[in-house]
Amino acid sequence: MHLPAPDALDTLRQLYRCMSRIRAFEDAAEIVSQGGVSAYNKTADGSAKVRGPLHLSTGQEAVAAGVCAHLQPSDLLTSTHRGHGHTLAKGADLAGMMCELYGKASGFNGGKGGSMHIADFSVGMLGANGVVAAGLPIAVGAAHAQKLRGQSAITVCFFGDGAINRGPFLESLNWARIHQLPVLFVCEDNRWSATTASAPMTAGEGASARSTSLGIAASRVNGNEAWSVHALAGELIEQVRAGSGPRLLHAITYRLKGHVSVDPAAYRDPVELRQAQLLDPLLRAREHYAQLGGAPADLQAIDQAAAAEVQRAMATADAAPWPLAEAAYTDIQTTGEGQWF
């Protein structure tokens, strides 16, 4: 989703459209992964249409929208196990992603990847990843290839605050720094690592401090304000494109849902959750839009359009064919017949 540079209201409308589509997708995907009969999930036996729990990015939409608004189709992106929002913000087809979650043949990955392995190379989305921090070295490898080829494109790497306590974080930032690679690291600091609060398990001052210790400039931003993310990400991406080497954007946000779609998150302080809900990025954007003089009906229309788009995508996924049995033997790695005997 590449934005021009229009007035503030138009920019905010476009950012809101991206966030609204992500939220509508996540809300629908959450329900269809839980089973039961509902307006979204009308299964006769109560089973879920999407097999297995999903890692939702609900509450983190402003980060994906604000960053990806500056990316070109040729730019690359790596994601986390919460990859739906990043995928949509990079320009991937919503219906195609829904089909992938349903396990249908018309999904991005033929129904084989599912939620945690969403990828769409046609828009530069190199993939979600079920392993915490595993997207970091992939992003660095992609950025190194871009530099060796003399390309003007860059790579953006999304990761969570829990990833900074894993080895690939240090290794990747170190490699990016010594080779001055065109990569923007984006830490989506939602303050939870699965079911454990991140702060008590993280020594020092977190992602920003560790980045600057390696000589990579780091900037913090309110990750619940799409317009703030958009402004700062634009500056950092411009620096990376200009050949200034890697940068890190530390976006402070909050994960409004549990670790997975069937997790009620009873381990969280209810007061903390209520306070976070008041900072919901879509709510904040609606408030800011009104402060700028925008009409609430503008954003209401966007929400309605997003909901309708998701409904159509679910109907498409319902009607889509299942993969053929022989497809199980494609897209797999071989080490060569007989070579180990």
C-alpha angles and dihedrals in degrees: 000000000000116000127202118221104264129146122308095259094052092047091050091049091054092047089048091050090056093047093046092053091049092049093047090049094048094047092052094043090051092057097044090052092055100057126222131106115291141136088278102035112040101170118157095221097038094248121142120260089213110056115223131013122295130224104230127204094206108152095022098077096112093064095054093043097045096048101039092049087078098048127105123217089254093056117097131226137192123196144190135244084285093064106138096091095046091049094052093043090053089058105263120153113267095211091049091055092048089052089052091053089050089052093242127156092242093060120113091263100029092265092295100102103050123181102324095047100044110150135164112180091181089075096033096260102142095189152284114261132215093206117081111244093004093116092063099073090041090056092048091050090051092048091049090053090051091053094047090051092049092238124163092218123103137207126236119203120199118197138156131246090255089063094066090073092059126086099245090065094063094038094050097046090046093052092045091051100047091048095038092230126190097247134128113205112207117195110200096203102196090160096237131093102198102298097343127086107245101215098068090049097049121080120212125004099319135237098345095051093047091049095051090047087064093048096258112131112237130198128193123216140176099260092198093065110076093192092054092048090047094052097046095040089053091057094047095046090050089054092049092048090051091060099258093134130240126345133189126220113199107200116190109211139137136243105230095192132056123272090275133013093263094047113103089196093225088163091074125093106253090218091055091051094049091051091049092050089060087060095050104150094229091051091047091050092051090051092048092047090055091048089055090053099260122148116248089223089068093064094038088059090051091052091050092050091049092050091049092049091053091049090053091048091053091050089050091050091048091054097041119107124254117245116271116254092244090059087077087077097053129081092030131126123248127193092200128280113277097354093122095051 
